[in-house]
Amino acid sequence: MTLRLTVDGTRWRDHLRSVLEETPGLVPVAKGNGYGLTVGSLARRAEWLGSDALAVGTYAELPEAASRFHGDLLVLTPWRPYEPTLEAALAHRVIHTVSRPADLGDLLARQPGARVVLERMTSMRRHGLSAADLWDLAGQARNRARLEGVAIHLPMGAQGANLAEARALMDDVIGAGVTTVWVSHLTAAELATLRQQYADLTIRPRVGTGLWLGDRGAFEVTAVVQDVHPIDRGDTFGYRGRTALRAGHLIIASGGTAHGLGLTAPTGAGSLKARANAAARGGLDAVGLVRSPYFLDGQQLVFAEPPHMQASMLLLPHGARVPDVGERIPLRVRYTTTTFDEIIVD
Ligand SMILES: *Cc1c(COP(=O)(O)O)cnc(C)c1O
């Protein structure tokens, strides 16, 4: 231990405020591992941003968010009869997503007058209602529930690729007599176009990645060097008794499978050319060693063997600077799959 995420607080907060300013109606999304930052800390941040609504992924995430954020809580995963009934204290703040015709009646039997958004199916084909069912359910929900709008979850899409689909869906929303639409994955230009063309609609963009992780330069991930050992050609090391093919150093650094580190470094970490250069320098890739997400002095290190539970064994080629025990070294991670031991927002 420890794998540490250090956030440049001033830079991050400036970024969050600028996204908020540029995105009218923004609904922050806090789900899963909280994009590396935890759901609880994102909920607190949404409160600080002054958001009126926060989206969580699942019902299980509600308690962590609800104690730190005091506005409305939209649950992105559609309601199903197997979900537990909400406590009264929370129920009035929660907006359920309904994506199947039968679920509306079941939900209202459980929680009369519940707040709901109706999810319309998109080309994602994950969850959602047909246009006809949306039309029908909107009528029912207006009478028996608090209808908070329609939800539309679009694919990631290429830049600008979602506009045509979004337009057709907006027509369905208007056809169903609904005036608020919660959307995802539209570009700023697409949103601007839709706002212009559907001026009567209130558009609520749900944003996670672009908000919390939109300025990666505000983040620094580091591990600590726990041990360093010189090795000679022919020495054995590791759980699997591998043999060193050349002299160098073994570095044991914090961070392993428990933190979500895998064998493969995230994409974007080094171009093909950089990798070819590394292979030419160390000859290590050529003998079946795998690039790690760890770096030393700007050079990407290779795993000596697959990451352990809480530490990783790295190979440092002969001639490279040998780090000290206790030194922190940077690494590149995928934030949505990494659990940090320590998060410092300064
Ligand atoms: C996760 C999610 C979002 C936010 O996605 P990002 O790519 O992180 O911005 C929006 N809507 C739904 C339904 C989601 O599940």
The ligand as an SDF file (V2000), in Angstrom:
LIG
                    3D

 15 15  0  0  0  0  0  0  0  0999 V2000
  -23.3670    6.1270  -16.9260 C   0  0  0  0  0  0  0  0  0  0  0  0
  -24.5290    6.7670  -17.5450 C   0  0  0  0  0  0  0  0  0  0  0  0
  -24.4530    8.1000  -17.9680 C   0  0  0  0  0  0  0  0  0  0  0  0
  -23.1820    8.9040  -17.8800 C   0  0  0  0  0  0  0  0  0  0  0  0
  -22.2450    8.3650  -18.7630 O   0  0  0  0  0  0  0  0  0  0  0  0
  -20.7960    9.0000  -18.9350 P   0  0  0  0  0  0  0  0  0  0  0  0
  -20.2810    8.4000  -20.1850 O   0  0  0  0  0  0  0  0  0  0  0  0
  -20.0000    8.6180  -17.7460 O   0  0  0  0  0  0  0  0  0  0  0  0
  -20.9780   10.4790  -19.0300 O   0  0  0  0  0  0  0  0  0  0  0  0
  -25.5940    8.6830  -18.4770 C   0  0  0  0  0  0  0  0  0  0  0  0
  -26.7490    7.9890  -18.5750 N   0  0  0  0  0  0  0  0  0  0  0  0
  -26.8480    6.6910  -18.1890 C   0  0  0  0  0  0  0  0  0  0  0  0
  -28.1530    5.9780  -18.3230 C   0  0  0  0  0  0  0  0  0  0  0  0
  -25.7520    6.0450  -17.6720 C   0  0  0  0  0  0  0  0  0  0  0  0
  -25.8620    4.7630  -17.2850 O   0  0  0  0  0  0  0  0  0  0  0  0
  1  2  1  0
  2  3  1  0
  2 14  2  0
  3  4  1  0
  3 10  2  0
  4  5  1  0
  5  6  1  0
  6  7  2  0
  6  8  1  0
  6  9  1  0
 10 11  1  0
 11 12  2  0
 12 13  1  0
 12 14  1  0
 14 15  1  0
M  END
$$$$
